[in-house]
């Protein structure tokens, strides 16, 4: 639910997070990890002390892992 709300407005100005939508899947790979990390940092900076900040803080280690490993993918699965 946190991501569904953010997808409508908050993610619209980001490079990759804008593709995380409630009705579809989004898959990111190692080559996209840096841009994804930048998007997360940008959104967290603009939304401190929110459930979105907390959720993205939990996703950050997954993105760090993604940047270091080949053949890994980070999937966001919609409804």
VOBA-1610 file (N, C-alpha, C; in pm, whole numbers, padded with zeros to 5 digits, always signed):
BEGIN
Unk+00081-00119+00000Unk+00000+00000+00000Unk+00086+00126+00000Unk+00197+00124+00068Unk+00287+00240+00073Unk+00338+00271-00067Unk+00380+00168-00140Unk+00430+00190-00276Unk+00319+00234-00371Unk+00200+00181-00353Unk+00089+00218-00440Unk+00060+00368-00431Unk+00063+00421-00311Unk+00040+00564-00293Unk+00154+00645-00353Unk+00276+00601-00332Unk+00393+00673-00383Unk+00400+00669-00535Unk+00356+00562-00594Unk+00363+00546-00739Unk+00283+00655-00811Unk+00176+00700-00751Unk+00091+00800-00815Unk+00159+00934-00834Unk+00232+00981-00733Unk+00288+01116-00741Unk+00437+01121-00708Unk+00474+01058-00601Unk+00610+01071-00548Unk+00716+01019-00643Unk+00687+00911-00713Unk+00787+00850-00801Unk+00792+00911-00940Unk+00701+01000-00972Unk+00690+01050-01110Unk+00816+01121-01159Unk+00891+01183-01072Unk+01011+01255-01112Unk+01139+01173-01105Unk+01128+01045-01079Unk+01247+00961-01065Unk+01281+00892-01196Unk+01403+00844-01204Unk+01448+00778-01326Unk+01390+00637-01340Unk+01392+00558-01233Unk+01347+00418-01240Unk+01228+00386-01150Unk+01221+00446-01033Unk+01111+00414-00942Unk+00975+00446-01002Unk+00972+00536-01101Unk+00843+00568-01164Unk+00782+00447-01234Unk+00862+00344-01259Unk+00811+00223-01323Unk+00753+00122-01223Unk+00763+00151-01095Unk+00700+00067-00993Unk+00556+00115-00980Unk+00465+00034-01032Unk+00323+00069-01034Unk+00242-00044-00972Unk+00128-00013-00913Unk+00049-00116-00844Unk-00007-00223-00937Unk-00027-00193-01064Unk-00093-00287-01155Unk+00004-00369-01240Unk+00134-00352-01221Unk+00229-00428-01302Unk+00355-00461-01226Unk+00439-00542-01287Unk+00566-00581-01228Unk+00677-00490-01279Unk+00777-00467-01197Unk+00896-00394-01237Unk+01017-00477-01195Unk+01111-00494-01286Unk+01229-00575-01261Unk+01352-00491-01288Unk+01445-00491-01193Unk+01568-00413-01209Unk+01688-00507-01203Unk+01794-00473-01278Unk+01913-00556-01283Unk+02036-00479-01234Unk+02152-00542-01241Unk+02276-00484-01189Unk+02309-00351-01257Unk+02286-00342-01386Unk+02318-00220-01460Unk+02232-00101-01414Unk+02117-00128-01358Unk+02025-00023-01314Unk+02039+00010-01165Unk+02121-00063-01094Unk+02130-00049-00948Unk+02172+00091-00905Unk+02265+00150-00974Unk+02311+00284-00936Unk+02200+00387-00950Unk+02127+00384-01061Unk+02016+00477-01081Unk+01906+00451-00978Unk+01881+00326-00948Unk+01779+00291-00849Unk+01819+00343-00711Unk+01945+00326-00676Unk+01995+00377-00547Unk+01982+00529-00540Unk+02010+00597-00650Unk+01996+00743-00654Unk+01850+00784-00636Unk+01759+00712-00703Unk+01616+00740-00687Unk+01573+00723-00542Unk+01616+00616-00480Unk+01579+00589-00341Unk+01630+00700-00251Unk+01753+00741-00271Unk+01810+00851-00190Unk+01729+00979-00209Unk+01693+01010-00333Unk+01615+01129-00364Unk+01479+01126-00295Unk+01409+01015-00306Unk+01276+01003-00247Unk+01283+01004-00095Unk+01381+00934-00038Unk+01396+00935+00108Unk+01425+01075+00160Unk+01508+01150+00090Unk+01542+01286+00132Unk+01419+01377+00134Unk+01328+01353+00040Unk+01209+01435+00030Unk+01095+01389+00122Unk+01110+01270+00181Unk+01002+01212+00264Unk+01053+01155+00395Unk+01122+01235+00475Unk+01174+01182+00602Unk+01059+01150+00699Unk+01084+01056+00787Unk+00988+01019+00892Unk+00850+00980+00838Unk+00851+00902+00730Unk+00726+00853+00672Unk+00735+00702+00654Unk+00623+00635+00635Unk+00628+00491+00606Unk+00705+00462+00476Unk+00699+00553+00380Unk+00774+00534+00255Unk+00923+00535+00282Unk+00969+00626+00367Unk+01110+00632+00406Unk+01152+00498+00468Unk+01070+00447+00559Unk+01101+00321+00626Unk+01106+00205+00528Unk+01011+00201+00435Unk+01007+00093+00337Unk+01131+00099+00247Unk+01164+00217+00197Unk+01280+00230+00108Unk+01410+00201+00182Unk+01414+00227+00311Unk+01531+00192+00392Unk+01550+00041+00396Unk+01441-00033+00394Unk+01450-00179+00392Unk+01490-00231+00254Unk+01458-00156+00150Unk+01491-00197+00013Unk+01638-00166-00021Unk+01695-00065+00042Unk+01833-00023+00011Unk+01935-00136+00016Unk+01937-00222+00118Unk+02035-00331+00118Unk+02018-00426-00002Unk+01896-00443-00048Unk+01872-00527-00165Unk+01933-00463-00290Unk+01923-00331-00299Unk+01980-00259-00412Unk+02133-00264-00405Unk+02188-00254-00286Unk+02334-00265-00271Unk+02381-00403-00315Unk+02310-00506-00274Unk+02340-00643-00319Unk+02333-00654-00470Unk+02231-00596-00527Unk+02210-00598-00671Unk+02328-00536-00744Unk+02383-00430-00690Unk+02496-00362-00756Unk+02624-00444-00753Unk+02636-00537-00658Unk+02760-00614-00642Unk+02757-00750-00710Unk+02640-00800-00740Unk+02626-00937-00791Unk+02571-00938-00933Unk+02623-01030-01014Unk+02566-01049-01147Unk+02455-01152-01139Unk+02367-01150-01235Unk+02256-01245-01247Unk+02158-01237-01130Unk+02151-01121-01068Unk+02049-01095-00965Unk+01950-00994-01021Unk+01827-01005-00978Unk+01723-00911-01020Unk+01641-00873-00898Unk+01597-00751-00895Unk+01508-00703-00790Unk+01371-00683-00855Unk+01273-00759-00807Unk+01138-00757-00864Unk+01042-00689-00768Unk+00963-00599-00823Unk+00848-00543-00752Unk+00726-00601-00823Unk+00646-00675-00752Unk+00532-00744-00813Unk+00404-00670-00779Unk+00331-00629-00882Unk+00204-00561-00863Unk+00093-00657-00827Unk-00026-00607-00820Unk-00138-00692-00779Unk-00167-00794-00885
//
